[in-house]
């Protein structure tokens, strides 16, 4: 589940819309915040996984917030 959410966060951070919105100045602050938020969540999930920790509450909050692509295949990212 953690790896699936990490894949979601990565995809959401890389969404071309965020970069486009930042570059054109349309909703620049919102787009920047969304990109940063996804990267921060990805990094926290990664750090917890590497350390052998599991913050189930944080993972659940991430899934609840952004559960797009419920069947995402995280193995495509290794």
N, CA, C and O of each residue as an XYZ file, in Angstrom:
312
protein
N       0.804     -1.196      0.000
C       0.000      0.000      0.000
C       0.853      1.269      0.000
O       0.523      2.249     -0.668
N       1.942      1.240      0.748
C       2.820      2.411      0.783
C       3.418      2.667     -0.590
O       3.463      3.811     -1.043
N       3.875      1.623     -1.253
C       4.486      1.796     -2.575
C       3.469      2.284     -3.596
O       3.802      3.080     -4.474
N       2.249      1.818     -3.487
C       1.204      2.316     -4.394
C       0.963      3.804     -4.164
O       0.830      4.566     -5.122
N       0.905      4.219     -2.904
C       0.672      5.636     -2.636
C       1.866      6.482     -3.065
O       1.698      7.610     -3.527
N       3.062      5.942     -2.913
C       4.240      6.663     -3.396
C       4.159      6.872     -4.902
O       4.499      7.947     -5.398
N       3.717      5.864     -5.625
C       3.564      5.998     -7.081
C       2.530      7.066     -7.411
O       2.730      7.866     -8.326
N       1.425      7.081     -6.669
C       0.401      8.115     -6.896
C       0.968      9.504     -6.645
O       0.770     10.418     -7.446
N       1.674      9.656     -5.530
C       2.221     10.968     -5.193
C       3.206     11.432     -6.263
O       3.231     12.610     -6.619
N       4.008     10.517     -6.769
C       4.961     10.862     -7.825
C       4.233     11.313     -9.088
O       4.579     12.339     -9.674
N       3.239     10.560     -9.501
C       2.473     10.950    -10.687
C       1.811     12.309    -10.497
O       1.835     13.155    -11.391
N       1.225     12.505     -9.334
C       0.543     13.774     -9.080
C       1.513     14.944     -9.013
O       1.183     16.045     -9.455
N       2.697     14.726     -8.472
C       3.706     15.793     -8.424
C       4.197     16.145     -9.823
O       4.534     17.298    -10.092
N       4.238     15.167    -10.706
C       4.765     15.372    -12.053
C       3.704     15.815    -13.051
O       3.999     15.989    -14.233
N       2.499     15.994    -12.596
C       1.429     16.390    -13.495
C       1.835     17.623    -14.289
O       2.293     18.613    -13.717
N       1.672     17.565    -15.581
C       2.089     18.680    -16.430
C       1.287     19.940    -16.136
O       1.762     21.044    -16.403
N       0.103     19.802    -15.603
C      -0.704     20.977    -15.296
C      -0.033     21.884    -14.278
O      -0.105     23.107    -14.395
N       0.625     21.294    -13.273
C       1.255     22.130    -12.248
C       2.349     23.001    -12.876
O       2.385     24.211    -12.653
N       3.227     22.393    -13.650
C       4.311     23.156    -14.280
C       3.746     24.218    -15.227
O       4.242     25.344    -15.276
N       2.724     23.855    -15.962
C       2.093     24.803    -16.888
C       1.514     25.984    -16.121
O       1.712     27.137    -16.503
N       0.796     25.693    -15.036
C       0.189     26.766    -14.246
C       1.238     27.663    -13.607
O       1.045     28.875    -13.506
N       2.340     27.078    -13.180
C       3.412     27.887    -12.584
C       4.073     28.762    -13.637
O       4.356     29.935    -13.393
N       4.318     28.184    -14.813
C       5.010     28.919    -15.873
C       4.165     30.071    -16.401
O       4.688     31.153    -16.669
N       2.864     29.846    -16.549
C       2.003     30.893    -17.105
C       1.544     31.890    -16.062
O       1.010     32.946    -16.402
N       1.749     31.565    -14.794
C       1.325     32.469    -13.734
C      -0.127     32.293    -13.335
O      -0.617     32.990    -12.447
N      -0.815     31.372    -13.980
C      -2.198     31.080    -13.640
C      -2.205     30.163    -12.423
O      -1.739     29.026    -12.497
N      -2.719     30.644    -11.330
C      -2.778     29.851    -10.094
C      -1.390     29.340     -9.692
O      -1.244     28.199     -9.253
N      -0.386     30.188     -9.845
C       1.007     29.807     -9.574
C       1.186     29.284     -8.151
O       1.807     28.239     -7.951
N       0.654     29.993     -7.167
C       0.834     29.576     -5.772
C       0.173     28.234     -5.498
O       0.750     27.380     -4.825
N      -1.023     28.047     -6.011
C      -1.740     26.782     -5.817
C      -0.970     25.625     -6.452
O      -0.785     24.579     -5.828
N      -0.531     25.814     -7.673
C       0.192     24.757     -8.385
C       1.505     24.428     -7.685
O       1.871     23.259     -7.569
N       2.201     25.434     -7.228
C       3.454     25.219     -6.518
C       3.218     24.458     -5.218
O       3.968     23.541     -4.883
N       2.177     24.841     -4.493
C       1.847     24.155     -3.244
C       1.495     22.697     -3.494
O       1.946     21.813     -2.765
N       0.699     22.444     -4.509
C       0.317     21.060     -4.804
C       1.538     20.215     -5.162
O       1.680     19.093     -4.674
N       2.410     20.741     -6.000
C       3.626     20.002     -6.357
C       4.458     19.700     -5.121
O       4.892     18.565     -4.920
N       4.678     20.706     -4.301
C       5.474     20.528     -3.087
C       4.822     19.549     -2.129
O       5.507     18.709     -1.545
N       3.519     19.640     -1.959
C       2.810     18.742     -1.047
C       2.969     17.283     -1.474
O       3.214     16.412     -0.640
N       2.830     17.022     -2.766
C       2.973     15.639     -3.260
C       4.403     15.140     -3.058
O       4.612     13.988     -2.677
N       5.374     15.993     -3.309
C       6.770     15.585     -3.117
C       7.096     15.367     -1.639
O       7.826     14.438     -1.294
N       6.561     16.215     -0.775
C       6.776     16.024      0.662
C       6.154     14.721      1.144
O       6.758     13.999      1.938
N       4.947     14.416      0.668
C       4.302     13.153      1.055
C       5.086     11.964      0.518
O       5.292     10.981      1.229
N       5.526     12.051     -0.743
C       6.339     10.972     -1.321
C       7.585     10.748     -0.476
O       7.906      9.612     -0.128
N       8.283     11.823     -0.147
C       9.519     11.705      0.624
C       9.271     11.136      2.017
O      10.058     10.321      2.498
N       8.213     11.544      2.658
C       7.917     11.000      3.985
C       7.593      9.514      3.916
O       8.061      8.731      4.743
N       6.790      9.127      2.926
C       6.470      7.705      2.751
C       7.744      6.913      2.475
O       7.934      5.823      3.016
N       8.606      7.459      1.640
C       9.877      6.803      1.324
C      10.740      6.637      2.572
O      11.268      5.557      2.836
N      10.876      7.714      3.329
C      11.702      7.674      4.537
C      11.162      6.667      5.549
O      11.928      5.923      6.161
N       9.850      6.648      5.720
C       9.251      5.679      6.638
C       9.503      4.249      6.162
O       9.824      3.372      6.964
N       9.362      4.023      4.885
C       9.577      2.689      4.320
C      11.031      2.258      4.501
O      11.300      1.129      4.911
N      11.954      3.143      4.199
C      13.380      2.841      4.350
C      13.759      2.550      5.800
O      14.624      1.715      6.067
N      13.112      3.237      6.727
C      13.420      3.072      8.149
C      12.661      1.906      8.776
O      12.855      1.594      9.951
N      11.801      1.267      7.996
C      11.021      0.157      8.529
C       9.890      0.606      9.433
O       9.361     -0.177     10.222
N       9.523      1.870      9.312
C       8.408      2.414     10.095
C       7.148      2.389      9.249
O       7.205      2.392      8.019
N       6.029      2.366      9.917
C       4.757      2.462      9.215
C       3.856      3.412      9.981
O       3.414      3.100     11.087
N       3.585      4.556      9.405
C       2.643      5.500      9.997
C       1.319      5.297      9.262
O       1.028      5.962      8.268
N       0.537      4.368      9.775
C      -0.717      3.999      9.106
C      -1.690      5.165      9.022
O      -2.449      5.268      8.059
N      -1.677      6.038     10.010
C      -2.565      7.207      9.969
C      -2.181      8.143      8.829
O      -3.045      8.648      8.113
N      -0.880      8.371      8.666
C      -0.411      9.232      7.578
C      -0.730      8.606      6.222
O      -1.201      9.290      5.314
N      -0.472      7.311      6.089
C      -0.766      6.612      4.837
C      -2.255      6.685      4.521
O      -2.638      6.945      3.381
N      -3.091      6.455      5.525
C      -4.540      6.518      5.320
C      -4.973      7.917      4.899
O      -5.837      8.071      4.036
N      -4.370      8.936      5.513
C      -4.707     10.318      5.151
C      -4.304     10.610      3.706
O      -5.037     11.278      2.976
N      -3.144     10.111      3.297
C      -2.702     10.301      1.910
C      -3.662      9.611      0.944
O      -4.067     10.188     -0.065
N      -4.016      8.379      1.265
C      -4.929      7.628      0.398
C      -6.284      8.307      0.307
O      -6.880      8.377     -0.768
N      -6.765      8.804      1.429
C      -8.070      9.462      1.429
C      -8.035     10.738      0.595
O      -8.989     11.054     -0.116
N      -6.929     11.464      0.690
C      -6.787     12.733     -0.021
C      -6.645     12.505     -1.518
O      -7.292     13.185     -2.314
N      -5.806     11.556     -1.905
C      -5.518     11.320     -3.326
C      -5.482      9.821     -3.595
O      -4.433      9.187     -3.476
N      -6.622      9.265     -3.953
C      -6.690      7.829     -4.228
C      -7.006      7.569     -5.696
O      -7.750      6.652     -6.046
N      -6.424      8.396     -6.527
C      -6.574      8.199     -7.965
C      -5.778      6.958     -8.364
O      -4.797      6.621     -7.702
N      -6.166      6.299     -9.393
C      -5.499      5.091     -9.881
C      -5.425      4.024     -8.789
O      -4.327      3.664     -8.364
N      -6.559      3.515     -8.330
C      -6.542      2.558     -7.220
C      -5.746      1.290     -7.505
O      -5.299      0.632     -6.566
N      -5.558      0.935     -8.745
C      -4.815     -0.283     -9.085
C      -3.431      0.027     -9.655
O      -2.884     -0.772    -10.415
N      -2.869      1.159     -9.302
C      -1.575      1.565     -9.847
C      -0.518      0.490     -9.574
O      -0.493     -0.111     -8.500
N       0.323      0.267    -10.530
C       1.373     -0.753    -10.414
C       2.695     -0.069    -10.109
O       3.357      0.455    -11.004
N       3.070     -0.080     -8.847
C       4.283      0.605     -8.403
C       5.549     -0.002     -8.999
O       6.570      0.682     -9.080
N       5.512     -1.249     -9.413
C       6.701     -1.907     -9.965
C       7.191     -1.249    -11.261
O       8.331     -1.456    -11.677
N       6.337     -0.471    -11.880
C       6.748      0.234    -13.099
C       7.769      1.329    -12.805
O       8.392      1.865    -13.722
N       7.938      1.657    -11.540
C       8.814      2.756    -11.151
C      10.169      2.302    -10.629
O      10.959      3.122    -10.162
N      10.445      1.009    -10.702
C      11.748      0.528    -10.225
C      12.635      0.137    -11.374
O      13.770     -0.290    -11.160
